[in-house]
Amino acid sequence: MRWFTRGLSVALVLAALASLSACYSGGPSTAPPNIGSEPPATPREVPVPATRRTPTPEPTTPAPTTPARPSATPTGSRGAVYTVRPGDVCWRIAQDHGVTTAALMAANPRINDTCSNLRIGWELVIP
């Protein structure tokens, strides 16, 4: 069986070499033949059928807008109160209300030092 696979491998290599040598009559060291010096003929232009253009209809209803962040509601002498919503982070709440993050965290002692325990629904005092 071993002599059969070895013979088959040799036959495949010889067939590949024969087909490669047939590609170029001069062998692998020669360049492919020059077909001609004229540029190829330009293809015949195919007429494109005209398409019917329909105007884009104007929207009849205005696009929905995203609701603005709720503003902090004033509560007398303690400042304003803001209710935490999904996606809120301390620095964004502070920026939206014009205070520093340190001031926001100082006014709300239940917020930890890294503001990682902020929960939806909490009412924060805005200093």
Secondary structure, 3 states (H helix, E strand, C coil): CHHHHHHHHHHHHHHHHHHHHHHCCCCCCCCCCCCCCCCCCCCCCCCCCCCCCCCCCCCCCCCCCCCCCCCCEECHHHCEEEECCCCCCHHHHHHHCCCCHHHHHHHCCCCCCCCCCCCCCCEEEEC
